[in-house]
Amino acid sequence: MEREKIRVLYVDDEVNNLQAFKATFRRDYKIFLAESANDGRQILLNEEIDIIITDQRMPEENGVDFLKSIIPLHPEPMRILLTGYTDVQAVIDAINKGKVYHYLTKPWEEDYLRTVVKNAYEVYSLRKENKQLTDSLIKANDQLEFLLRQNLLS
């Protein structure tokens, strides 16, 4: 069975950027596009997303604030911040507040962005697998404790 494509949400208020992204990467990823942070949040409520790429400078809400706002409900997806400006404070905020995995400048370079998404997905997959293994271990430990208590009582 073929593995499902990486699910990428790209949030950018510039429609041309959204269209260029989709045209470039549609064969590689399952792509969801949002023209605003609110549209992005709506997609996150309805779709399982692996990677979120967002522009920093958007009119209603910047990328860091968007990423920070979704952490409580959607902590798992890897976050990539994209900007046309070199703003040191945005980089610091992205890392500290938005839990950003990678920071890229526009215009993005296709092969480099593909590599960043691939690496982000590897980290995402490992975290997911680690959580599943931890949950299994906790369950097995609980079952062992239960059996041990049963044996001690009988």
Residue frames relative to the residue before (quaternion, step in Angstrom):
aa qw qx qy qz dx dy dz
M 1.0000 0.0000 0.0000 0.0000 0.00 0.00 0.00
E 0.4253 -0.7046 0.5057 0.2585 3.57 -0.89 0.93
R 0.4778 -0.6656 0.4919 0.2944 3.54 -0.96 0.91
E 0.5340 -0.6259 0.4645 0.3275 3.54 -1.03 0.80
K 0.5648 -0.6116 0.4376 0.3398 3.56 -1.11 0.68
I 0.5795 -0.5432 0.4772 0.3759 3.54 -1.27 0.52
R 0.2912 -0.7634 0.5572 0.1482 3.57 -0.88 1.00
V 0.0399 -0.8222 0.5657 -0.0489 3.56 -0.48 1.27
L 0.1664 -0.7394 0.6456 0.0938 3.53 -0.99 0.96
Y 0.0680 -0.7839 0.6168 0.0209 3.59 -0.80 1.05
V 0.1012 -0.7987 0.5931 0.0033 3.56 -0.68 1.19
D 0.2472 0.7421 -0.5825 0.2211 3.58 -0.67 1.14
D 0.4191 -0.7230 0.4885 0.2510 3.58 -0.88 0.90
E 0.6382 0.5023 -0.3337 0.4786 3.61 1.24 -0.24
V 0.3978 -0.7586 0.4731 0.2060 3.55 -0.38 1.32
N 0.6102 0.5625 -0.3552 0.4302 3.61 1.02 -0.73
N 0.6443 0.5112 -0.3192 0.4709 3.59 1.02 -0.78
L 0.6371 0.5263 -0.3232 0.4611 3.58 0.99 -0.84
Q 0.6811 0.4896 -0.2883 0.4618 3.57 0.89 -0.95
A 0.6422 0.5176 -0.3207 0.4658 3.59 0.99 -0.83
F 0.6369 0.5270 -0.3237 0.4602 3.58 0.98 -0.85
K 0.6789 0.4895 -0.2942 0.4614 3.57 0.84 -0.99
A 0.6562 0.5159 -0.3148 0.4517 3.59 0.91 -0.89
T 0.6902 0.4932 -0.2735 0.4535 3.58 1.00 -0.84
F 0.8406 0.2676 -0.0789 0.4642 3.58 0.80 -1.02
R 0.3913 0.7641 -0.4614 0.2239 3.63 1.21 -0.01
R 0.6533 0.5018 -0.3293 0.4614 3.61 1.10 -0.55
D 0.6887 0.5009 -0.2665 0.4515 3.58 1.15 -0.65
Y 0.8225 0.1571 -0.0157 0.5464 3.57 0.91 -0.95
K 0.4210 -0.5946 0.5939 0.3413 3.50 -1.39 0.21
I 0.1319 -0.8559 0.4999 0.0109 3.56 -0.33 1.28
F 0.1027 -0.7415 0.6615 0.0452 3.50 -1.12 0.90
L 0.1556 -0.8096 0.5631 0.0564 3.59 -0.82 0.99
A 0.0260 -0.7831 0.6213 -0.0052 3.55 -1.10 0.80
E 0.3505 -0.7575 0.5203 0.1805 3.57 -0.94 0.96
S 0.7857 0.1488 -0.1037 0.5915 3.60 1.27 -0.06
A 0.6685 -0.4806 0.3813 0.4204 3.53 -1.32 0.27
N 0.6493 0.5205 -0.3232 0.4505 3.61 0.97 -0.81
D 0.6285 0.5093 -0.3323 0.4849 3.59 1.02 -0.77
G 0.6332 0.5427 -0.3181 0.4510 3.58 1.03 -0.82
R 0.6479 0.5125 -0.3096 0.4710 3.57 0.98 -0.88
Q 0.6334 0.5371 -0.3251 0.4524 3.59 1.01 -0.81
I 0.6472 0.5056 -0.3133 0.4768 3.58 0.96 -0.86
L 0.6523 0.5270 -0.3164 0.4435 3.59 0.95 -0.86
L 0.6298 0.5323 -0.3367 0.4546 3.59 1.11 -0.59
N 0.7752 0.3787 -0.1718 0.4755 3.58 1.09 -0.74
E 0.7765 0.2904 -0.1402 0.5413 3.60 1.19 -0.42
E 0.3981 -0.6580 0.5713 0.2867 3.55 -1.21 0.53
I 0.0833 -0.8158 0.5721 -0.0179 3.57 -0.53 1.23
D 0.3214 -0.7552 0.5453 0.1701 3.58 -1.00 0.90
I 0.8030 0.1125 0.0020 0.5852 3.57 0.92 -1.00
I 0.1225 -0.7650 0.6283 0.0711 3.57 -1.00 0.88
I 0.0604 -0.7532 0.6546 0.0233 3.54 -0.89 1.02
T 0.0504 0.8144 -0.5758 0.0517 3.57 -0.77 0.97
D 0.4778 -0.6222 0.5427 0.3001 3.49 -1.22 0.68
Q 0.4754 -0.6659 0.4896 0.3015 3.60 -1.07 0.65
R 0.7951 0.3082 -0.1551 0.4988 3.58 0.72 -1.07
M 0.1857 0.7407 -0.6176 0.1884 3.52 -0.39 1.34
P 0.6419 -0.6019 0.3133 0.3571 3.61 -1.02 0.75
E 0.7838 0.3585 -0.2177 0.4580 3.63 0.63 -1.01
E 0.8012 -0.0170 0.0791 0.5929 3.56 0.94 -0.89
N 0.3709 -0.7447 0.4992 0.2419 3.59 -0.72 0.98
G 0.7178 -0.4928 0.3021 0.3882 3.53 -1.30 0.40
V 0.6481 0.5184 -0.3264 0.4524 3.59 0.94 -0.85
D 0.6671 0.4958 -0.3084 0.4626 3.59 0.90 -0.89
F 0.6154 0.5331 -0.3370 0.4728 3.58 1.07 -0.76
L 0.6867 0.4834 -0.2951 0.4557 3.60 0.78 -1.00
K 0.6389 0.5235 -0.3215 0.4630 3.58 0.99 -0.85
S 0.6797 0.5262 -0.2935 0.4183 3.60 0.94 -0.92
I 0.7192 0.4577 -0.2654 0.4503 3.61 1.06 -0.63
I 0.4443 0.7264 -0.4418 0.2824 3.61 1.22 -0.25
P 0.6631 0.5178 -0.3493 0.4125 3.67 0.78 -0.83
L 0.7636 0.3575 -0.1987 0.4997 3.63 0.92 -0.84
H 0.8029 0.1793 -0.0569 0.5657 3.59 1.11 -0.69
P 0.0412 0.8518 -0.5208 0.0392 3.61 0.50 1.13
E 0.6296 0.6188 -0.3286 0.3359 3.61 1.11 -0.61
P 0.6626 0.5324 -0.3667 0.3781 3.65 0.69 -0.90
M 0.4620 -0.6499 0.5300 0.2887 3.54 -1.14 0.75
R 0.2590 -0.7951 0.5393 0.0993 3.54 -1.03 0.85
I 0.0510 -0.7738 0.6313 -0.0022 3.54 -0.96 0.98
L 0.1926 -0.7834 0.5840 0.0909 3.58 -0.81 1.04
L 0.1331 -0.7916 0.5962 0.0136 3.53 -0.90 1.04
T 0.1290 0.8066 -0.5701 0.0882 3.59 -0.83 0.88
G 0.4390 -0.6822 0.5245 0.2584 3.52 -1.22 0.59
Y 0.7078 0.4250 -0.2309 0.5149 3.56 1.29 -0.16
T 0.3388 -0.6933 0.5850 0.2494 3.54 -1.13 0.59
D 0.1006 0.7892 -0.5861 0.1536 3.53 -0.23 1.33
V 0.3475 -0.7811 0.4812 0.1941 3.56 -0.21 1.30
Q 0.6494 0.5130 -0.3322 0.4524 3.59 0.94 -0.80
A 0.6243 0.5291 -0.3429 0.4613 3.60 1.04 -0.71
V 0.6294 0.5243 -0.3342 0.4661 3.58 1.02 -0.77
I 0.6633 0.5026 -0.3006 0.4659 3.59 0.88 -0.95
D 0.6674 0.4932 -0.2959 0.4730 3.59 0.91 -0.94
A 0.6235 0.5576 -0.3392 0.4304 3.56 1.00 -0.86
I 0.7003 0.4624 -0.2680 0.4732 3.54 0.89 -0.95
N 0.7480 0.4296 -0.2297 0.4507 3.57 0.80 -1.02
K 0.7901 0.3242 -0.1639 0.4937 3.60 0.83 -0.95
G 0.7763 0.3784 -0.1843 0.4693 3.56 0.90 -0.92
K 0.3236 -0.7746 0.4814 0.2520 3.58 1.35 -0.05
V 0.1773 0.8253 -0.5088 0.1691 3.53 0.95 1.01
Y 0.4136 -0.7091 0.5275 0.2190 3.53 -0.97 0.97
H 0.8132 -0.0309 0.0673 0.5772 3.60 0.92 -0.87
Y 0.2313 -0.7502 0.6095 0.1105 3.54 -1.19 0.72
L 0.0272 -0.8129 0.5811 -0.0282 3.59 -0.71 1.10
T 0.3203 -0.7279 0.5649 0.2202 3.55 -1.17 0.56
K 0.4393 -0.6557 0.5510 0.2709 3.52 -1.27 0.59
P 0.5629 -0.2124 -0.7987 -0.0124 1.55 -2.09 1.27
W 0.4798 -0.6789 0.4684 0.2991 3.58 -0.96 0.83
E 0.3687 -0.6899 0.5829 0.2198 3.49 -1.23 0.68
E 0.5468 -0.7000 0.3549 0.2917 3.57 -0.56 1.24
D 0.7185 0.4435 -0.2712 0.4621 3.61 0.71 -1.03
Y 0.6456 0.5154 -0.3247 0.4605 3.57 1.01 -0.78
L 0.6565 0.4987 -0.3136 0.4711 3.60 0.92 -0.87
R 0.6158 0.5396 -0.3372 0.4647 3.59 1.04 -0.78
T 0.6587 0.5031 -0.2989 0.4728 3.60 0.98 -0.87
V 0.6431 0.5185 -0.3208 0.4634 3.59 0.96 -0.85
V 0.6597 0.4961 -0.3105 0.4715 3.61 0.93 -0.87
K 0.6380 0.5296 -0.3204 0.4581 3.59 0.97 -0.88
N 0.6833 0.4755 -0.2842 0.4756 3.59 0.89 -0.94
A 0.6312 0.5257 -0.3293 0.4656 3.59 1.00 -0.80
Y 0.6631 0.5039 -0.3082 0.4597 3.57 0.98 -0.83
E 0.6064 0.5426 -0.3553 0.4601 3.59 1.06 -0.66
V 0.6508 0.4938 -0.3093 0.4867 3.59 0.96 -0.86
Y 0.6287 0.5422 -0.3191 0.4572 3.59 0.97 -0.91
S 0.6844 0.4925 -0.2811 0.4583 3.58 0.87 -1.01
L 0.6562 0.5074 -0.3106 0.4642 3.57 0.97 -0.85
R 0.6397 0.5154 -0.3257 0.4680 3.59 0.98 -0.79
K 0.6542 0.5153 -0.3059 0.4614 3.56 0.97 -0.91
E 0.6613 0.5008 -0.2952 0.4741 3.58 0.94 -0.92
N 0.6358 0.5328 -0.3173 0.4595 3.58 1.00 -0.85
K 0.6471 0.5088 -0.3173 0.4708 3.59 0.98 -0.84
Q 0.6544 0.5098 -0.3167 0.4600 3.60 0.96 -0.87
L 0.6591 0.5007 -0.3072 0.4697 3.59 0.96 -0.85
T 0.6390 0.5199 -0.3205 0.4677 3.57 1.00 -0.82
D 0.6527 0.5102 -0.3112 0.4657 3.58 0.94 -0.90
S 0.6466 0.5152 -0.3125 0.4677 3.61 0.99 -0.83
L 0.6489 0.5207 -0.3063 0.4625 3.55 1.00 -0.86
I 0.6419 0.5150 -0.3191 0.4701 3.59 0.96 -0.84
K 0.6563 0.5107 -0.3056 0.4637 3.58 0.95 -0.91
A 0.6612 0.4991 -0.3044 0.4702 3.59 0.92 -0.91
N 0.6408 0.5278 -0.3146 0.4603 3.57 1.01 -0.83
D 0.6433 0.5167 -0.3168 0.4678 3.59 1.00 -0.84
Q 0.6536 0.5107 -0.3095 0.4650 3.58 1.00 -0.85
L 0.6451 0.5155 -0.3177 0.4661 3.58 1.01 -0.81
E 0.6401 0.5165 -0.3234 0.4679 3.58 0.97 -0.85
F 0.6371 0.5285 -0.3215 0.4599 3.58 0.99 -0.86
L 0.6743 0.4884 -0.2927 0.4702 3.59 0.90 -0.94
L 0.6364 0.5303 -0.3265 0.4552 3.55 0.99 -0.80
R 0.6523 0.5004 -0.3116 0.4764 3.59 0.97 -0.88
Q 0.6237 0.5400 -0.3368 0.4538 3.61 0.99 -0.80
N 0.6762 0.4929 -0.2859 0.4670 3.59 0.93 -0.92
L 0.6614 0.5076 -0.3123 0.4553 3.57 1.00 -0.78
L 0.6850 0.4871 -0.2832 0.4619 3.57 1.09 -0.72
S 0.7108 0.4670 -0.2808 0.4448 3.61 1.05 -0.60
